[in-house]
Amino acid sequence: MSNSIHPPRIAGLSDIASDYQFVLCDAWGVIHNGVKAYTAAVDALRAFRESGKTVLIITNAPRPKDPVLKQFTGFGVDHAAFDDVVTSGGAARDFLAARPGIRVFHLGAERDHGVYEGLDVVQSTEGEAEMISCTGLFDDKTETPDDYADAFLRWRDLGLPLLCANPDKVVERGHEMVWCAGAMAERYASVGGETIILGKPHRPIYETAMARFAELAGGPVEKGSILAIGDAVETDLRGANDFGLDVLFVTAGIHADVFGAREEPDGDKVAAFLAEAGIGARAFIPHLTW
């Protein structure tokens, strides 16, 4: 692994692409902003694939793959840019599928109910549930985790574990930051509630990605042949570092304000930020380009 707390800036993915056969790329903040695709990033992944290599999208979206693919289409993300998608929602489905008949209280938007489709899961009231299944806030446009302070205490006293289907704490939707399930899990844990967190930076979703790479390659895949790409230090970068993968840090995403000008990030500030987090990167780039 060649990650460093003093990574160089590169002009494009093509500068280091020859060192890797596989790319494991974040979605929100790298290839789209929750509203529209970043065309240059999509083009970069497509160019990598056109050189005979493999791209998996790894996302903390709390939904199965098919709804995410539809969302990509709506944003203008060309499906030719990737071979497959691994989602945190898919990991949540696997977790629930292993517990047939479980009664869950769904915490999150109605749009995320697809995570239960086809599963032997009973959606119930909080008083009858065995678990809270959290995909986010009920209304992430108007609410914050503070609005749930009383509910967190109530759920804790009921002894309900909280399954977090999206470890992201915030994401950038267009030009606005919105709260995610990871922030809810963090707040619940802070009052003594039990949490079960799936997706990046946790190991299971990376093991799922490794297995999918092996299927696509027709045999075992070495970690050294994989480059992870992401913009969030506590999910994308920490997950890649902990799993032993090189990572390309996209600085104009969620942490852009830390590094000065969005298009011209200060390399010293990038290094200081990584050092403080105890995380390294192979290289950094403002936006993913080829």
Salt bridges, closest charged atoms under 4 A:
ASP19 OD2 - ARG282 NH2 2.94
ASP26 OD1 - LYS200 NZ 2.71
ASP43 OD1 - ARG46 NH2 2.35
ASP78 OD2 - ARG46 NH1 2.70
ASP83 OD1 - ARG49 NE 2.94
ASP84 OD1 - LYS65 NZ 2.98
ASP84 OD2 - ARG212 NE 2.52
ASP112 OD1 - ARG63 NH1 2.71
GLU126 OE2 - ARG154 NE 2.47
GLU130 OE2 - ARG103 NH1 3.51
ASP140 OD2 - ARG111 NH2 2.87
ASP140 OD2 - ARG173 NH2 3.00
ASP146 OD1 - ARG187 NH1 2.70
ASP157 OD1 - ARG156 NH2 3.09
GLU172 OE2 - ARG262 NH2 3.97
GLU186 OE2 - LYS169 NZ 2.82
GLU207 OE2 - ARG203 NE 2.90
GLU215 OE1 - ARG212 NH1 2.87
GLU234 OE1 - ARG238 NE 2.63
ASP236 OD1 - LYS200 NZ 2.64
GLU263 OE2 - HIS287 NE2 2.98
GLU264 OE1 - ARG9 NH1 3.03
